[in-house]
Structure formats: C-alpha cells, structure tokens
Amino acid sequence: MQLTHFLPIARGDEPADLVLRNGRVINVFTGEIIDADVAIAGDCIVGVGPEYEAGEEIDLGGRYVCPGLIDAHVHIESSMVTPPQFARVVVPRGTTTVVTDPHEIANVVGADGIRYMLAVSQGLPLTVCVNLPSCVPATHMGTAGAELTADDLVALRDLERVTGLAEFMNVPGAVLGLPGALEKLVAFQGRVIDGHAPGTTGKWLQAYVGAGPGSDHECTTADEMVEKLRLGMVVFIRESTAAKNLRALLPAVTPQNSRRCAFGTDDRHPADLLDEGHLDHLIRLAVDEGLDPVTAIQLATLNVAQWFRLRDRGAIAPGKRADLVIFSDLNDFRAEMVFGGGELVARDGAPVGEWPTPAVDDSHVRDTVHVDWGQLSFAIPAEGERVRVVGVVPDQVVTEHLVEPAKLEDGLAVADVERDVLKMAVIERHRGTGNVGLGFVRGLGLRRGALAGSVGHDAHNLTVAGCDDVSMMTAARAVGELGGGLVAAAGEDVLGAVPLPIAGLMSDQPVETVRRQMDHLVDLATDLGSPLHDPFMALGFLALEVIPTLKLTDRGLVDVEKFDFVPLFV
Amino acid sequence: MQLTHFLPIARGDEPADLVLRNGRVINVFTGEIIDADVAIAGDCIVGVGPEYEAGEEIDLGGRYVCPGLIDAHVHIESSMVTPPQFARVVVPRGTTTVVTDPHEIANVVGADGIRYMLAVSQGLPLTVCVNLPSCVPATHMGTAGAELTADDLVALRDLERVTGLAEFMNVPGAVLGLPGALEKLVAFQGRVIDGHAPGTTGKWLQAYVGAGPGSDHECTTADEMVEKLRLGMVVFIRESTAAKNLRALLPAVTPQNSRRCAFGTDDRHPADLLDEGHLDHLIRLAVDEGLDPVTAIQLATLNVAQWFRLRDRGAIAPGKRADLVIFSDLNDFRAEMVFGGGELVARDGAPVGEWPTPAVDDSHVRDTVHVDWGQLSFAIPAEGERVRVVGVVPDQVVTEHLVEPAKLEDGLAVADVERDVLKMAVIERHRGTGNVGLGFVRGLGLRRGALAGSVGHDAHNLTVAGCDDVSMMTAARAVGELGGGLVAAAGEDVLGAVPLPIAGLMSDQPVETVRRQMDHLVDLATDLGSPLHDPFMALGFLALEVIPTLKLTDRGLVDVEKFDFVPLFV
C-alpha cells in the first residue's frame, strides 16, 4: 500500500475501509492481550486502538484477533493438491502464509516446477513463499528428473516470494565442505538458509551451523532441540503426518528461548489436513500440552516472520499486512473468521467469496511419466539362494535390511506371498532411460495384486510392488496412462486410482476429492491383504536412498549405511 | 573467514588458534549460563563446548564470557574525540560494535563527514557501523554546512558498514507525508529505519510507525515505551549525558517484551565515558535496578544485532565474530578482558597491543570555520524597550521564552550583567555568508568575559555569549583561529580553549586529554561567574531550533512552538 494512501487514514484524517471493533488483540510483540479495534485499509492494517472510523464495521464481540498464521516449513506437494487447492484447506484454518520447499516437484521438473509453484499461487489469500530446494537430486544413486546446481539456484534467488535456501539435507557436504554443497552455501551467505540435520550433534553440528544453516526442523528429542537452540539455530517444531515431534519437543521450550522457536508442518496428507487441521492443530496441541497460548501463537506468527525476514507480517500493527484470524477460545484455537490482505476470505472453516484462480501454463509440469514400456521386464534371473529384502517398518520411513531365502521358479526369483516377500520395482520415469531397479520387500502384506505410484521420494520414480509380474505391470502402466498417480491392480484389472497429473505428485482436484479417492484406494489395498493403514505412504519412501537402512532406486539396491549399492543376491 | 578454513577447525580435524577454557558462557539465545570453552580461529568463533584443541589457551577460571556489547545508537561526535580515540575508551569497557549516527559531522561537511567517519574507523577493534543521518539540516531556519537529500543518502546506503537510516526526527514530515521526508522513507523501505519520536502518541504514532521508522530511543516514561512496544517498535533505552531514561523505562521491560528492547547511549561526554563508562554502565545500572543480568546483556547484544541485521555477531556461537567480554560478577559488569575479532584488545580497562591507526585524508573535515571577521559586529540597534530572552534551564536542552526590559546604551541594546541577561550571537561559520543571529540569554550566569564554541546543535554554527562585545569577539575569533573548538575569554585575553579541529566538533587528542581540557575550561567559566556545571553544553543547545521553546540561529530568533522566526524586540 502506498504511503500517500496509508498516512491520511492512519493519522485519522480519512476513514478506513473496515474496522474490527471490540476485539481482544493478541499482541505478539509484548505477549499481552489488549482490548482494541483493528482498522484496515486496502490490504493493510492502518491502526490498532479505538476511535478509527470506517466504511464498514464488524463487531467482534470480544473475540480474539491474532495475526494470520505462518508455516515455517511445508512441502505443499505432500498435500497431494496444488497450491490453490491447498490454500482452500489451510486458509480457513487460519494459515495465511506458508514457506514451502518445492523439493518434490523440483526433483521431477527442476526449476520449471519451482516457477510453476510460484505462478500458480500468485494472488491467493495464502501467501506462498518459496525456499529453494537445496538438494536436488538427493544423491546420485537414483535418477531424478532434474538437477539444481548452485547456478540454477542463484538464477531463482531474487524472484519475488523467494525467501532463501531450504532444508540443507547434505550435512556431510556442509561439514566436510564438499564442492557442490559449499558452492550453494556460499551463494546464499547472508540470506536465509534452513537446516536439516536430524541427530547431528557435537562438533559436526558446530561446523554445520557455522557453514550457514540457521534453522532445523528435524529435532526429535528435547535434548537435541536444546543443543541446537544453544548454537543459535531457530528450531521449527514439526508435527507432520509422518513425523510427530511436538509433544517430545515442547518441554524444551522456555520463556527465555521461545523467541527462537517456531512451528512447521513439513508434510501433512489430505486426511490429516481435513481431520486435524494445519497450524491451528499444532497450536491446540501445544496449548493442550501446557504451552502459554500467546507463546504458541508467537511460534506460528512473529517468530516465523522474523526468521524469514517477512517484515510486513506476523503481527498486528500499523503498516503490517492485514492477515488476521478471529477466534473465541484461547485453549481451543479454531478460526472463525480469516482475513487475508484485508479481505474476509474464510468463515467457519470454509472459504468465502471468489478466490483468484491464476491462469498458468502447466504444460511443463504435466505428462511427466516417460517410460519405455516395450523394454520393461520385472524378471529377476536367479543368481543365488538368498536375497536382500527391504523391510517396511510401520509408520516409519526407515526400513530394515533383511536377508531371506529366495523363492526360485524356472530360473527366476519371484515373490513369495506366503512369507510376505513381494517383488518390487523402481522404474525411472523422467527420461525414459529404461533403468529399472528390482528387488523384494516385506511388510506391505499384499496377498494378491500390486500397488504402484509415481510418488517415490525423493527422485519420484515409478515405484511398484506386488505379488506377480502381471499385476505389477498393470499397476505401473496405469500410473503411466494417468500421467502420474497411485494405483491398485490385480491381474490385468485396474482396481482403483488416485490421478496425480501434476508432476505425478499432485491432483488437480480439491483436497476433499483426493481424500475420498485415497480412502477408497487404501480400502482396495486392504482388500488385497495389506495390514498397513497407508501402504502407499510406505511405498513412497521405499526408494529414498538417504534414509536408512536398505532402499531400492532405479539404479539398484542401496545400503544407506554404506552409502553405496549392494547386490540383490547375497 | 572462509568456510574452507573454518570447517576443519569447527569439526575438530585441525586445531583452533585460541581456546578460552573454563568459561561460564552467557547464552543469549536461551538465556542460560553454560560452563563451556570457546574456541576461536582467525576473527571467528569456531566452537563452543569442550574438547577443542588450540595453539594457545587462556584459562578463564570460571569467569563469565558474553558477546561483545553493541551500542544501538550513538553520536560519536558527542564524545568530542574521533572514532579511533572513542574506540580506545569504549572497547576496554566491553563495547565492540556501535551503530553511530554521524548527524553532527554531516551537518558540517555532509557526505564527506560520513565517509570520513567510515574511513577513520576502518579496521579498529571497534566495529563502527553507520546509520545515515536522515535530517540534515534539521530545519531551514538555520544554516547548516550541508544538506543531505534522499539521493545523497541513496548514494551512501550500500557502503560497507552502513546499516540504514538514523533517527527520523522529522515526525510531521513522516506523518503528513511531506515530499522530502517521504522520499527518504521510501528510499529506505525494507531497510533499517530508526525512529525519533519523543512524546508522539495515538494516531500520529500509528501513522509514524506505518511510515517506516521501527525503533525509538526517545521514550521518557514507561507508558510511552509500552505504547511504542505494542506497535512493534524496538525501544532503545537511552542513558546519555543529557538524557537519562533508564530508571524510568526499566519498569516497562518484561520477560515477554524484553526481546524488543535494546540499549543505546546517544550522547556521552568524555567525563561520563571515563567516570561511568559506556554500555557497561547501562548494564550495571539496569541490574542494580533489578533487571535479570542475562536479559540486560541481551539488550546490549543479540537484540541490537537482530534489529540492525548484524547477523555475524551479538551471540557466542560457531561462525559468529569473536567479539567477547570476560567479566567476574554478574551484578557488577566490568570487562576484564575484551576480544575483538579474536584478538585480545583490552585488559583491565586499558587497550592491549597496537591498534590500527587508519591513514585517512582528513582535509575535508578540517578547517571548517569560515567567517568573514571584517564584517562582523555584535551591535544591536535599539528598536524597542523590551526584548525576548532565551532562558537556559539547567541540565535541559529545552529553554524558556522570556521577555525582559532591554538595557540601552547609546542607541544600542547591550548585555545587562546584573540581571544575568547576556548578549548572544550565532555566527554562520560554514560558508562565510555573514549571517549573524543576535539576541540575549539568561542562565549562563557570567559576570564578565565570554564563552564561544563551534559545537551548536544541529547546524553547528559558532555560538558565543558574553558580557561585552570585546570579550565575545575575542572568544569567537579564537574559535575561528583554532579551526573549531570551545573558548573562554575576557576582554582581549583568551583564557583557555579546547581545540576541536575535526569539523569543529572533535579533538584529535585522546579522550583523557580532552577531558582535562574541558575540566579546565569549565573551571575558567566558573571563575567568570557561571553557576552551571557545564555551561558549554548549555551553549551548544541554544541554537537548536527543533527543541522548545525559544532558540537563536544564525538567521534570527525562533519561536519553536510557532516553528517560525520572531523579532527580538517585543
């Protein structure tokens, strides 16, 4: 907003557009709750206090007003919907800004994916800031769809809404000063660099912090959090679908250090977003665990804004963006009204009014499944008596490194359904290289059929597991025909699917639709015998070669502890 | 420090240069005090914790270690010495960084003065950051030596060590959006803009904050401070020679809002620096008043660094600049050792080692007194029976607006020593315009002789007051012959002087010398009859036309409340 427009209204010479009367304003600067009106003009707060006049008034009747919530770290792709659809689910819950790391889409289509995420979120009631993915690809032991060099990142770093460099996962690269890593860190010196250092401690942590990453969202214990806080890291307390850290970390938050803490959601799947919520869920949980409610709101507003240097938001004060949440109960934070840039954009959990639908050329992020199906075979010639098997651990992304007797038929190693040793394949799907990694997996529990998906962290190749090659091929080809998605198949029948046409990661449908599709698909997987409550989530992490212990990429089996390939047959 | 040098030491593969063993480290991030070693390499902290090896070790024997102190707002010129000499007095007291506003020298020589302050402080153990003076000249009712437009400031804003825009004193300009003011605010949008809004409240304060200034160091009451904190201003608690606000403001500091508070010294004269100290004095005073010692240190370290975005300092953590203070008593903060950029630079209150003496061409800031003495006359033709008289208020910069009978002799109005109505003149001294403002002053109390000085806020014209024109002329010409300074004279005799050859504001001698010279000069003024403990300070503010009530500039008498000139005779 232009100062020439702002000033006459702020000083009271001209009326505001809107006054919210009789609010109890959460003052995140002072930790106070203050009875006050909030005057708004355009997208901007012009005054806080009594005696402002306006064209429109809303009587809050003593309800609370806090700044719009800001998510310190999220991968929107994990919601399986596009940013506009993601906005429709999180804004009504009080989130008006997110810092997203488009790491997943960047692994598929590189900088085009980052530019798509920026373009498609233009003008939404949700401000989508982008922290640039620092580690694409995660390693060179799998084939991603793109690589982002330091130069590629430098070309993006000054775009509007780009905040800095996201979760620097390459801890050895930073600590040992390896060339590719160092180049990126140096390119972002003086800017925001988010860290990602699960379990890193002692001198390695000191070196890592000194190398540049200044935040961390991977703490799992209070001790780990305290060590990181002491070294000056801002700690994002994460409560995602896959990693729930809030209860473990909250005891480490003190009145003295809370300014250095924030909330991040990382990955939240459709059902969690709809059933539990977004940052509002984290605030409720934290307050329920005993955190002061105003402190909890600070962790989701001012503290995040400070870390990301988003100086126009995160507080209720003149000149700040009019992103506001109205709610009634400090101990049960539920957004009743949400204002985004001065407009009422949600009420009682639902969007209000027409939201912009940015017209974006998404051709670069569609049609991303490129497999040479004619060449494809899942046959595994027998080369020994025993095979390595990836062991699924329920609700974890780590796996076990198992060794089992191979089931041999006609000179081939095949699935052994009775012993829950399914066949698994990771099919390179970006460039049609013909790469296929083949192996075995235990823990998915299928008794028949196959599951396949184009979500396969981090390279997002086509991952398929099943009881027989025909079912596997049916499932995999169906994913290909959808241009990406999740599929359950049995024999030559496709039983069900969740289409994910955007980079093979995101639907173009609303989150409620995706959630119904997912529920149905998981029911089908259950019918096929899987005991897991989300076997597709398990499937999606079987190829992630940076998480222990045994993983399968399109290039073969990886022993993560050795950080190298190992043969299938022992 | 290069990361390739830092990393092997931080991770423990190579030894550090220096380890401070057995410290009690003030952790400003968490508010804790932690037993730890601090490892240093080059100018950088490489690790905090045990087990670091180094070429050199110092056993702290359990003494405290805190980050080097950072002054949020200071005019170095007020110390009457140059930055290198200022450093020699404040660094041994624990201050390793200051944000200075070279407002005084800029009023004399403009951008040249700012560049001089940057150049002459290059490489000192004290990091001298510069916030650019926003209001040069203060008004157009006096003649300053320079004018800084928005364009002039833009040309300086990206220089190394320039932090932003200093105390935006033009409150009406900001609130009313007047062109010159608005242009500067817009030019610094997104950068640090310090405020200066004494007593501003209500909607004007809301407009002022929204216009950009985000800090304030002019609070005099706890209520004023709380109002400003609530609007998001960072409040610098000031304890200067002329304005002592700490005791009044400290009750407003709470554990919830202390992150938004900082310390600033603004103006401290040589005697106060030497006798009381610098930021160490503020910390002692605050702790004595009951503030938690670690919180007090945060107000002088991390909080200041955060506001000014000095991300390489203000805390003890890997990668931060090794500016450290060693002290023994939390309740009586006295620096025993001071490290600046990893070097021991002071011990037991005195500098250690050779400090750099930057070779600087200072010709632009010397020889700044340009008066056409031949034209000069202090004669005041009688034009009435009664005159306005500037009334000095002891220890204040405000004055009274008095009206007294004129003493007339030979058709001229002259000083009336019996009634303590002295003659006063403000001689334009920058450009030789011949401007002389003439008037009368009560409260200096001289019985004979005259006082003169080239320090005359903010335009810094040559200000002289005395009992007779001959003494006044002697004093004024002596200031001119010194190229700036403070002088006491009687008749045709110069009694004593403090030479201030740098812009007429600063000595080129050490602060101890200046202090002795000042003490002697004040003794002389006392001999001449002045009852004030520092009549030169009073003299230096008699021309400041932005502070109530009646002031005299080189262009005439100013009624500050009317913000306009008024005639001498009523």
Chai-1 contact restraints between the chains, C-beta under 6 A:
chainA,res_idxA,chainB,res_idxB,connection_type,confidence,min_distance_angstrom,max_distance_angstrom,comment,restraint_id
A,L3,B,G177,contact,1.0,0.0,6.0,A-B,restraint_1
A,L3,B,A211,contact,1.0,0.0,6.0,A-B,restraint_2
A,T4,B,G177,contact,1.0,0.0,6.0,A-B,restraint_3
A,F6,B,G210,contact,1.0,0.0,6.0,A-B,restraint_4
A,L7,B,G177,contact,1.0,0.0,6.0,A-B,restraint_5
A,L7,B,A207,contact,1.0,0.0,6.0,A-B,restraint_6
A,A10,B,Q206,contact,1.0,0.0,6.0,A-B,restraint_7
A,A10,B,A207,contact,1.0,0.0,6.0,A-B,restraint_8
A,A10,B,G210,contact,1.0,0.0,6.0,A-B,restraint_9
A,R11,B,V175,contact,1.0,0.0,6.0,A-B,restraint_10
A,R11,B,K203,contact,1.0,0.0,6.0,A-B,restraint_11
A,R11,B,W204,contact,1.0,0.0,6.0,A-B,restraint_12
A,R11,B,A207,contact,1.0,0.0,6.0,A-B,restraint_13
A,G12,B,K203,contact,1.0,0.0,6.0,A-B,restraint_14
A,N27,B,R230,contact,1.0,0.0,6.0,A-B,restraint_15
A,F29,B,L229,contact,1.0,0.0,6.0,A-B,restraint_16
A,F29,B,G232,contact,1.0,0.0,6.0,A-B,restraint_17
A,F29,B,R260,contact,1.0,0.0,6.0,A-B,restraint_18
A,T30,B,L229,contact,1.0,0.0,6.0,A-B,restraint_19
A,T30,B,R230,contact,1.0,0.0,6.0,A-B,restraint_20
A,T30,B,Q256,contact,1.0,0.0,6.0,A-B,restraint_21
A,T30,B,N257,contact,1.0,0.0,6.0,A-B,restraint_22
A,G31,B,Q256,contact,1.0,0.0,6.0,A-B,restraint_23
A,G47,B,Q206,contact,1.0,0.0,6.0,A-B,restraint_24
A,V175,B,R11,contact,1.0,0.0,6.0,A-B,restraint_25
A,G177,B,L3,contact,1.0,0.0,6.0,A-B,restraint_26
A,G177,B,T4,contact,1.0,0.0,6.0,A-B,restraint_27
A,G177,B,L7,contact,1.0,0.0,6.0,A-B,restraint_28
A,K203,B,R11,contact,1.0,0.0,6.0,A-B,restraint_29
A,K203,B,G12,contact,1.0,0.0,6.0,A-B,restraint_30
A,W204,B,R11,contact,1.0,0.0,6.0,A-B,restraint_31
A,Q206,B,A10,contact,1.0,0.0,6.0,A-B,restraint_32
A,Q206,B,G47,contact,1.0,0.0,6.0,A-B,restraint_33
A,Q206,B,P318,contact,1.0,0.0,6.0,A-B,restraint_34
A,A207,B,L7,contact,1.0,0.0,6.0,A-B,restraint_35
A,A207,B,A10,contact,1.0,0.0,6.0,A-B,restraint_36
A,A207,B,R11,contact,1.0,0.0,6.0,A-B,restraint_37
A,V209,B,P318,contact,1.0,0.0,6.0,A-B,restraint_38
A,G210,B,F6,contact,1.0,0.0,6.0,A-B,restraint_39
A,G210,B,A10,contact,1.0,0.0,6.0,A-B,restraint_40
A,G210,B,P318,contact,1.0,0.0,6.0,A-B,restraint_41
A,G210,B,G319,contact,1.0,0.0,6.0,A-B,restraint_42
A,A211,B,L3,contact,1.0,0.0,6.0,A-B,restraint_43
A,L229,B,F29,contact,1.0,0.0,6.0,A-B,restraint_44
A,L229,B,T30,contact,1.0,0.0,6.0,A-B,restraint_45
A,R230,B,N27,contact,1.0,0.0,6.0,A-B,restraint_46
A,R230,B,T30,contact,1.0,0.0,6.0,A-B,restraint_47
A,L231,B,A317,contact,1.0,0.0,6.0,A-B,restraint_48
A,G232,B,F29,contact,1.0,0.0,6.0,A-B,restraint_49
A,G232,B,A315,contact,1.0,0.0,6.0,A-B,restraint_50
A,G232,B,A317,contact,1.0,0.0,6.0,A-B,restraint_51
A,P255,B,P255,contact,1.0,0.0,6.0,A-B,restraint_52
A,Q256,B,T30,contact,1.0,0.0,6.0,A-B,restraint_53
A,Q256,B,G31,contact,1.0,0.0,6.0,A-B,restraint_54
A,N257,B,T30,contact,1.0,0.0,6.0,A-B,restraint_55
A,R259,B,R259,contact,1.0,0.0,6.0,A-B,restraint_56
A,R260,B,F29,contact,1.0,0.0,6.0,A-B,restraint_57
A,A315,B,G232,contact,1.0,0.0,6.0,A-B,restraint_58
A,A317,B,L231,contact,1.0,0.0,6.0,A-B,restraint_59
A,A317,B,G232,contact,1.0,0.0,6.0,A-B,restraint_60
A,P318,B,Q206,contact,1.0,0.0,6.0,A-B,restraint_61
A,P318,B,V209,contact,1.0,0.0,6.0,A-B,restraint_62
A,P318,B,G210,contact,1.0,0.0,6.0,A-B,restraint_63
A,G319,B,G210,contact,1.0,0.0,6.0,A-B,restraint_64
